[in-house]
Amino acid sequence: MDFRLTEDQRALADGTRGLMARLYPAERLREDAAGAAAGTPVTLDRGMWRALGEAGFFALRLPEERGGLGLGLPEAVLVFEEAGRALLPGPLVTTHLAAGWVPGAAEGGTVVTAVDGELTEWLEASDRVLGSYDKAEPVRSVDPLTPLHRVVGGEPAGGVVGGGVTAGGVLEGGVTAGGVTAGELLTCAQQTGSAARTLELAVRHATTREQFGRPIGSFQAVKHLCADMLVRAEMARTAVRAAAVSGDLGETAAARLLADEAAVRNARDCLQVFGGMGFTWEAEVHLHIKRSWILRSRGRSVAECEERLAESLLDETLCGI
């Protein structure tokens, strides 16, 4: 099985990075975060959302006859890596997975979120909520650009919500032949994109920031931090892309574990490279660590992923006896 990117896939990733730079540059990210910290209500940019729809972000995996691009999960993973790298706000995964059956989702005219556990993201900004709840109250989010509500009562997005399609099935992106859910891998892709970005920020700072007349990147301790970040980012990216191609349950569990670790630990190590500067609104690293915490809390726990991976490895071992 060849996991190398094709020329078209590389062009898709490059084009998406350019799109993110136009729609949500780093300067705007910092401005939005500073405004949220100062008490300005966080709102979803509908113009940006429609622009994503026009670019095919949400309809990427829809068949061409249904107005989509007809691409697959491996290509979607590449696109969501770039979204994670830019810390693009909004319920991206849920809206992407709802494209094709929730009217307007594919075009970016409808924002879709889902009740998935105790906390729900972007509840007030969404036009369609999958699942149900009796009441909801806003809670302070660790990520200033991810508004959260604590929901009480009702049912999570797992029942029939319309059109004969279950919300659980949509949130899983339609289970692939191997049983892998697209939603989980797209979230992992966001984490790998974040890990790559914090690596980039750390290396850039290490080569320009000087102490004792030398760039701090020349010091062995900083070199080790950056090297460890590179290893984590590359391992996570490889695992996520491989799982998107293979559709293997065990590989998906491993990808989830590696992606979450890479995003959280890379952001933490990047913060170490920046020192006290990393806590200021001028530096985006602190936003990456907060978003990585939010994404890590989605879906299955670490223990559940470890159990799935162990079961997969055990099955392979028994099959080889």
Secondary structure as UniProt FT lines:
FT   HELIX           7..23
FT   HELIX           26..37
FT   TURN            38..39
FT   HELIX           46..54
FT   TURN            55..56
FT   TURN            60..61
FT   HELIX           64..66
FT   HELIX           73..86
FT   HELIX           92..98
FT   TURN            99..101
FT   TURN            103..108
FT   STRAND          112..114
FT   STRAND          119..121
FT   TURN            123..125
FT   STRAND          128..130
FT   STRAND          135..139
FT   TURN            144..145
FT   STRAND          148..152
FT   TURN            157..158
FT   STRAND          160..162
FT   TURN            163..164
FT   STRAND          165..166
FT   HELIX           167..171
FT   TURN            172..173
FT   TURN            177..178
FT   HELIX           182..208
FT   STRAND          210..211
FT   TURN            212..213
FT   STRAND          214..215
FT   HELIX           216..218
FT   HELIX           220..246
FT   HELIX           249..274
FT   HELIX           275..279
FT   TURN            281..282
FT   HELIX           285..296
FT   HELIX           302..320
//
